[in-house]
Amino acid sequence: MTIRTEFLRWHNKHPNFATPWIEKLAVKGNKVVELSSGRKMFQDDYNKLMYGVTMLEKIGPNKFKTLVGKPFQTENGAMNYFNKLKRTI
């Protein structure tokens, strides 16, 4: 099984509560960078899209550890950070 497939299966059981929908994924070696989205649940911004970018490392069978993560209000900001992290793996 590839790390991409393993991560997607792991993610289905461990989605981020704020940004559960994966938009983009980059995998190299044992590291994964994902850009995800979700709907805000705050009163002033209720139901607007928000984004998150996370770098994770596979640490065992079906186990991933978050190395860094950051929320974004815009898709453009999230995409820029995703591309920056993708270049580091």
N, CA, C and O atoms as a GROMACS GRO file, in nm:
protein
  356
    1MET      N    1   0.085  -0.118   0.000
    1MET     CA    2   0.000   0.000   0.000
    1MET      C    3   0.090   0.124   0.000
    1MET      O    4   0.188   0.130   0.073
    2THR      N    5   0.055   0.222  -0.081
    2THR     CA    6   0.134   0.344  -0.086
    2THR      C    7   0.103   0.432   0.035
    2THR      O    8   0.001   0.415   0.101
    3ILE      N    9   0.193   0.524   0.064
    3ILE     CA   10   0.171   0.617   0.176
    3ILE      C   11   0.048   0.704   0.147
    3ILE      O   12  -0.027   0.736   0.239
    4ARG      N   13   0.028   0.741   0.022
    4ARG     CA   14  -0.090   0.821  -0.015
    4ARG      C   15  -0.219   0.746   0.022
    4ARG      O   16  -0.307   0.803   0.087
    5THR      N   17  -0.228   0.620  -0.017
    5THR     CA   18  -0.346   0.539   0.014
    5THR      C   19  -0.362   0.520   0.164
    5THR      O   20  -0.472   0.531   0.217
    6GLU      N   21  -0.252   0.492   0.231
    6GLU     CA   22  -0.255   0.474   0.376
    6GLU      C   23  -0.301   0.602   0.447
    6GLU      O   24  -0.380   0.597   0.541
    7PHE      N   25  -0.249   0.718   0.400
    7PHE     CA   26  -0.289   0.844   0.460
    7PHE      C   27  -0.438   0.871   0.439
    7PHE      O   28  -0.508   0.913   0.531
    8LEU      N   29  -0.487   0.847   0.318
    8LEU     CA   30  -0.629   0.871   0.290
    8LEU      C   31  -0.718   0.784   0.377
    8LEU      O   32  -0.822   0.829   0.425
    9ARG      N   33  -0.680   0.660   0.398
    9ARG     CA   34  -0.756   0.571   0.487
    9ARG      C   35  -0.749   0.622   0.632
    9ARG      O   36  -0.850   0.623   0.703
   10TRP      N   37  -0.630   0.663   0.674
   10TRP     CA   38  -0.612   0.717   0.809
   10TRP      C   39  -0.696   0.843   0.826
   10TRP      O   40  -0.762   0.862   0.928
   11HIS      N   41  -0.692   0.930   0.725
   11HIS     CA   42  -0.766   1.056   0.731
   11HIS      C   43  -0.916   1.034   0.744
   11HIS      O   44  -0.984   1.110   0.814
   12ASN      N   45  -0.968   0.933   0.679
   12ASN     CA   46  -1.112   0.904   0.690
   12ASN      C   47  -1.153   0.876   0.834
   12ASN      O   48  -1.266   0.904   0.872
   13LYS      N   49  -1.061   0.822   0.913
   13LYS     CA   50  -1.090   0.792   1.054
   13LYS      C   51  -1.048   0.905   1.147
   13LYS      O   52  -1.090   0.910   1.262
   14HIS      N   53  -0.964   0.997   1.097
   14HIS     CA   54  -0.912   1.107   1.179
   14HIS      C   55  -0.922   1.241   1.106
   14HIS      O   56  -0.820   1.310   1.093
   15PRO      N   57  -1.038   1.281   1.058
   15PRO     CA   58  -1.046   1.409   0.986
   15PRO      C   59  -1.028   1.527   1.081
   15PRO      O   60  -1.061   1.519   1.199
   16ASN      N   61  -0.977   1.634   1.028
   16ASN     CA   62  -0.967   1.757   1.104
   16ASN      C   63  -1.108   1.811   1.122
   16ASN      O   64  -1.182   1.823   1.024
   17PHE      N   65  -1.147   1.844   1.244
   17PHE     CA   66  -1.285   1.888   1.269
   17PHE      C   67  -1.318   2.019   1.199
   17PHE      O   68  -1.433   2.042   1.162
   18ALA      N   69  -1.220   2.106   1.180
   18ALA     CA   70  -1.246   2.237   1.118
   18ALA      C   71  -1.236   2.232   0.966
   18ALA      O   72  -1.310   2.301   0.896
   19THR      N   73  -1.144   2.151   0.915
   19THR     CA   74  -1.124   2.142   0.769
   19THR      C   75  -1.115   1.995   0.727
   19THR      O   76  -1.005   1.944   0.702
   20PRO      N   77  -1.228   1.926   0.719
   20PRO     CA   78  -1.226   1.782   0.694
   20PRO      C   79  -1.212   1.739   0.548
   20PRO      O   80  -1.187   1.621   0.522
   21TRP      N   81  -1.227   1.830   0.454
   21TRP     CA   82  -1.228   1.790   0.312
   21TRP      C   83  -1.093   1.815   0.247
   21TRP      O   84  -1.049   1.930   0.237
   22ILE      N   85  -1.027   1.710   0.202
   22ILE     CA   86  -0.897   1.723   0.136
   22ILE      C   87  -0.916   1.780  -0.004
   22ILE      O   88  -0.995   1.729  -0.084
   23GLU      N   89  -0.842   1.886  -0.032
   23GLU     CA   90  -0.845   1.950  -0.164
   23GLU      C   91  -0.723   1.911  -0.247
   23GLU      O   92  -0.735   1.884  -0.366
   24LYS      N   93  -0.605   1.908  -0.184
   24LYS     CA   94  -0.479   1.873  -0.252
   24LYS      C   95  -0.394   1.791  -0.157
   24LYS      O   96  -0.403   1.804  -0.035
   25LEU      N   97  -0.311   1.708  -0.217
   25LEU     CA   98  -0.225   1.620  -0.138
   25LEU      C   99  -0.092   1.602  -0.211
   25LEU      O  100  -0.090   1.579  -0.332
   26ALA      N  101   0.017   1.614  -0.138
   26ALA     CA  102   0.151   1.589  -0.193
   26ALA      C  103   0.220   1.491  -0.099
   26ALA      O  104   0.215   1.506   0.023
   27VAL      N  105   0.285   1.391  -0.158
   27VAL     CA  106   0.353   1.288  -0.079
   27VAL      C  107   0.493   1.270  -0.134
   27VAL      O  108   0.513   1.260  -0.255
   28LYS      N  109   0.589   1.266  -0.043
   28LYS     CA  110   0.727   1.236  -0.081
   28LYS      C  111   0.793   1.167   0.036
   28LYS      O  112   0.793   1.219   0.148
   29GLY      N  113   0.848   1.050   0.011
   29GLY     CA  114   0.908   0.973   0.119
   29GLY      C  115   0.802   0.938   0.221
   29GLY      O  116   0.697   0.884   0.185
   30ASN      N  117   0.828   0.967   0.347
   30ASN     CA  118   0.730   0.938   0.452
   30ASN      C  119   0.654   1.063   0.499
   30ASN      O  120   0.593   1.062   0.605
   31LYS      N  121   0.659   1.170   0.417
   31LYS     CA  122   0.591   1.295   0.454
   31LYS      C  123   0.474   1.323   0.360
   31LYS      O  124   0.477   1.290   0.241
   32VAL      N  125   0.372   1.385   0.418
   32VAL     CA  126   0.251   1.420   0.345
   32VAL      C  127   0.219   1.567   0.374
   32VAL      O  128   0.227   1.612   0.488
   33VAL      N  129   0.185   1.640   0.270
   33VAL     CA  130   0.136   1.777   0.286
   33VAL      C  131  -0.006   1.778   0.230
   33VAL      O  132  -0.029   1.737   0.116
   34GLU      N  133  -0.101   1.824   0.311
   34GLU     CA  134  -0.239   1.829   0.264
   34GLU      C  135  -0.298   1.967   0.281
   34GLU      O  136  -0.274   2.036   0.380
   35LEU      N  137  -0.375   2.007   0.181
   35LEU     CA  138  -0.453   2.130   0.186
   35LEU      C  139  -0.597   2.084   0.197
   35LEU      O  140  -0.646   2.008   0.114
   36SER      N  141  -0.665   2.130   0.300
   36SER     CA  142  -0.803   2.088   0.322
   36SER      C  143  -0.892   2.209   0.345
   36SER      O  144  -0.844   2.320   0.370
   37SER      N  145  -1.022   2.187   0.336
   37SER     CA  146  -1.117   2.295   0.355
   37SER      C  147  -1.232   2.250   0.444
   37SER      O  148  -1.251   2.131   0.470
   38GLY      N  149  -1.307   2.347   0.489
   38GLY     CA  150  -1.423   2.320   0.572
   38GLY      C  151  -1.506   2.447   0.586
   38GLY      O  152  -1.468   2.553   0.537
   39ARG      N  153  -1.617   2.435   0.653
   39ARG     CA  154  -1.706   2.549   0.675
   39ARG      C  155  -1.685   2.605   0.816
   39ARG      O  156  -1.679   2.529   0.913
   40LYS      N  157  -1.674   2.737   0.825
   40LYS     CA  158  -1.658   2.802   0.955
   40LYS      C  159  -1.785   2.783   1.036
   40LYS      O  160  -1.895   2.780   0.982
   41MET      N  161  -1.767   2.771   1.166
   41MET     CA  162  -1.881   2.754   1.255
   41MET      C  163  -1.896   2.870   1.352
   41MET      O  164  -1.964   2.859   1.454
   42PHE      N  165  -1.830   2.982   1.321
   42PHE     CA  166  -1.837   3.099   1.407
   42PHE      C  167  -1.949   3.190   1.362
   42PHE      O  168  -1.978   3.200   1.243
   43GLN      N  169  -2.012   3.257   1.456
   43GLN     CA  170  -2.131   3.337   1.427
   43GLN      C  171  -2.109   3.442   1.319
   43GLN      O  172  -2.191   3.453   1.227
   44ASP      N  173  -2.002   3.520   1.328
   44ASP     CA  174  -1.982   3.628   1.232
   44ASP      C  175  -1.944   3.579   1.092
   44ASP      O  176  -1.972   3.648   0.994
   45ASP      N  177  -1.883   3.464   1.081
   45ASP     CA  178  -1.841   3.409   0.951
   45ASP      C  179  -1.909   3.276   0.920
   45ASP      O  180  -1.860   3.200   0.837
   46TYR      N  181  -2.019   3.247   0.986
   46TYR     CA  182  -2.082   3.115   0.977
   46TYR      C  183  -2.098   3.069   0.833
   46TYR      O  184  -2.148   3.142   0.747
   47ASN      N  185  -2.055   2.949   0.808
   47ASN     CA  186  -2.070   2.876   0.683
   47ASN      C  187  -1.980   2.924   0.570
   47ASN      O  188  -1.994   2.876   0.457
   48LYS      N  189  -1.888   3.016   0.595
   48LYS     CA  190  -1.791   3.056   0.493
   48LYS      C  191  -1.680   2.952   0.490
   48LYS      O  192  -1.649   2.890   0.592
   49LEU      N  193  -1.620   2.933   0.373
   49LEU     CA  194  -1.511   2.837   0.361
   49LEU      C  195  -1.387   2.885   0.435
   49LEU      O  196  -1.357   3.004   0.437
   50MET      N  197  -1.317   2.791   0.495
   50MET     CA  198  -1.186   2.817   0.553
   50MET      C  199  -1.094   2.705   0.505
   50MET      O  200  -1.142   2.603   0.455
   51TYR      N  201  -0.965   2.723   0.520
   51TYR     CA  202  -0.867   2.628   0.468
   51TYR      C  203  -0.762   2.597   0.574
   51TYR      O  204  -0.741   2.675   0.667
   52GLY      N  205  -0.698   2.485   0.558
   52GLY     CA  206  -0.589   2.446   0.645
   52GLY      C  207  -0.484   2.372   0.565
   52GLY      O  208  -0.515   2.298   0.472
   53VAL      N  209  -0.360   2.392   0.602
   53VAL     CA  210  -0.248   2.321   0.540
   53VAL      C  211  -0.170   2.253   0.650
   53VAL      O  212  -0.133   2.316   0.750
   54THR      N  213  -0.145   2.124   0.633
   54THR     CA  214  -0.077   2.045   0.736
   54THR      C  215   0.030   1.959   0.672
   54THR      O  216   0.009   1.899   0.567
   55MET      N  217   0.145   1.952   0.738
   55MET     CA  218   0.250   1.857   0.699
   55MET      C  219   0.252   1.748   0.806
   55MET      O  220   0.258   1.777   0.926
   56LEU      N  221   0.246   1.624   0.761
   56LEU     CA  222   0.248   1.510   0.852
   56LEU      C  223   0.359   1.415   0.813
   56LEU      O  224   0.408   1.415   0.700
   57GLU      N  225   0.397   1.332   0.910
   57GLU     CA  226   0.500   1.232   0.887
   57GLU      C  227   0.445   1.096   0.929
   57GLU      O  228   0.385   1.083   1.036
   58LYS      N  229   0.467   0.997   0.845
   58LYS     CA  230   0.426   0.862   0.881
   58LYS      C  231   0.524   0.810   0.987
   58LYS      O  232   0.645   0.810   0.966
   59ILE      N  233   0.468   0.766   1.102
   59ILE     CA  234   0.554   0.720   1.211
   59ILE      C  235   0.533   0.572   1.242
   59ILE      O  236   0.597   0.518   1.332
   60GLY      N  237   0.444   0.508   1.169
   60GLY     CA  238   0.418   0.366   1.190
   60GLY      C  239   0.303   0.323   1.101
   60GLY      O  240   0.246   0.405   1.029
   61PRO      N  241   0.268   0.195   1.106
   61PRO     CA  242   0.156   0.147   1.027
   61PRO      C  243   0.028   0.221   1.068
   61PRO      O  244  -0.014   0.217   1.183
   62ASN      N  245  -0.033   0.288   0.971
   62ASN     CA  246  -0.157   0.363   0.994
   62ASN      C  247  -0.144   0.469   1.104
   62ASN      O  248  -0.240   0.497   1.174
   63LYS      N  249  -0.024   0.526   1.119
   63LYS     CA  250  -0.002   0.632   1.218
   63LYS      C  251   0.072   0.748   1.153
   63LYS      O  252   0.176   0.730   1.088
   64PHE      N  253   0.016   0.867   1.171
   64PHE     CA  254   0.076   0.988   1.118
   64PHE      C  255   0.084   1.092   1.228
   64PHE      O  256  -0.005   1.103   1.312
   65LYS      N  257   0.192   1.168   1.227
   65LYS     CA  258   0.217   1.271   1.327
   65LYS      C  259   0.221   1.407   1.257
   65LYS      O  260   0.287   1.422   1.154
   66THR      N  261   0.150   1.505   1.313
   66THR     CA  262   0.151   1.640   1.256
   66THR      C  263   0.282   1.708   1.289
   66THR      O  264   0.323   1.715   1.405
   67LEU      N  265   0.348   1.759   1.186
   67LEU     CA  266   0.473   1.834   1.204
   67LEU      C  267   0.446   1.983   1.212
   67LEU      O  268   0.506   2.054   1.293
   68VAL      N  269   0.356   2.031   1.126
   68VAL     CA  270   0.320   2.172   1.124
   68VAL      C  271   0.182   2.185   1.059
   68VAL      O  272   0.147   2.108   0.970
   69GLY      N  273   0.106   2.282   1.105
   69GLY     CA  274  -0.026   2.307   1.047
   69GLY      C  275  -0.062   2.453   1.064
   69GLY      O  276  -0.021   2.517   1.161
   70LYS      N  277  -0.140   2.505   0.970
   70LYS     CA  278  -0.173   2.647   0.975
   70LYS      C  279  -0.309   2.670   0.909
   70LYS      O  280  -0.335   2.615   0.801
   71PRO      N  281  -0.397   2.750   0.972
   71PRO     CA  282  -0.527   2.781   0.911
   71PRO      C  283  -0.517   2.903   0.820
   71PRO      O  284  -0.431   2.989   0.837
   72PHE      N  285  -0.608   2.909   0.722
   72PHE     CA  286  -0.613   3.021   0.628
   72PHE      C  287  -0.756   3.062   0.602
   72PHE      O  288  -0.847   2.980   0.603
   73GLN      N  289  -0.775   3.191   0.578
   73GLN     CA  290  -0.907   3.244   0.546
   73GLN      C  291  -0.932   3.244   0.395
   73GLN      O  292  -1.047   3.250   0.350
   74THR      N  293  -0.823   3.237   0.316
   74THR     CA  294  -0.839   3.241   0.170
   74THR      C  295  -0.773   3.120   0.106
   74THR      O  296  -0.674   3.065   0.157
   75GLU      N  297  -0.828   3.079  -0.006
   75GLU     CA  298  -0.772   2.967  -0.080
   75GLU      C  299  -0.634   3.002  -0.134
   75GLU      O  300  -0.545   2.918  -0.137
   76ASN      N  301  -0.616   3.126  -0.177
   76ASN     CA  302  -0.487   3.169  -0.232
   76ASN      C  303  -0.376   3.160  -0.127
   76ASN      O  304  -0.267   3.111  -0.156
   77GLY      N  305  -0.403   3.206  -0.006
   77GLY     CA  306  -0.305   3.196   0.102
   77GLY      C  307  -0.271   3.052   0.134
   77GLY      O  308  -0.154   3.018   0.154
   78ALA      N  309  -0.373   2.968   0.138
   78ALA     CA  310  -0.351   2.825   0.166
   78ALA      C  311  -0.270   2.760   0.055
   78ALA      O  312  -0.180   2.680   0.083
   79MET      N  313  -0.301   2.793  -0.069
   79MET     CA  314  -0.230   2.734  -0.183
   79MET      C  315  -0.084   2.775  -0.183
   79MET      O  316   0.004   2.694  -0.212
   80ASN      N  317  -0.055   2.901  -0.151
   80ASN     CA  318   0.084   2.947  -0.145
   80ASN      C  319   0.162   2.871  -0.038
   80ASN      O  320   0.276   2.830  -0.061
   81TYR      N  321   0.102   2.853   0.079
   81TYR     CA  322   0.169   2.781   0.188
   81TYR      C  323   0.184   2.633   0.154
   81TYR      O  324   0.287   2.573   0.184
   82PHE      N  325   0.082   2.574   0.093
   82PHE     CA  326   0.089   2.434   0.048
   82PHE      C  327   0.208   2.416  -0.046
   82PHE      O  328   0.287   2.324  -0.029
   83ASN      N  329   0.220   2.505  -0.145
   83ASN     CA  330   0.332   2.494  -0.240
   83ASN      C  331   0.466   2.513  -0.172
   83ASN      O  332   0.564   2.446  -0.208
   84LYS      N  333   0.472   2.603  -0.074
   84LYS     CA  334   0.597   2.624   0.001
   84LYS      C  335   0.637   2.497   0.077
   84LYS      O  336   0.752   2.454   0.071
   85LEU      N  337   0.540   2.437   0.149
   85LEU     CA  338   0.571   2.314   0.223
   85LEU      C  339   0.603   2.199   0.129
   85LEU      O  340   0.690   2.117   0.158
   86LYS      N  341   0.535   2.193   0.018
   86LYS     CA  342   0.557   2.086  -0.080
   86LYS      C  343   0.702   2.089  -0.130
   86LYS      O  344   0.762   1.984  -0.154
   87ARG      N  345   0.757   2.207  -0.146
   87ARG     CA  346   0.896   2.218  -0.192
   87ARG      C  347   0.995   2.171  -0.086
   87ARG      O  348   1.109   2.136  -0.119
   88THR      N  349   0.954   2.170   0.042
   88THR     CA  350   1.046   2.130   0.148
   88THR      C  351   1.052   1.979   0.172
   88THR      O  352   1.142   1.930   0.240
   89ILE      N  353   0.956   1.906   0.114
   89ILE     CA  354   0.960   1.760   0.137
   89ILE      C  355   1.033   1.689   0.026
   89ILE      O  356   1.045   1.566   0.029
   0.00000   0.00000   0.00000
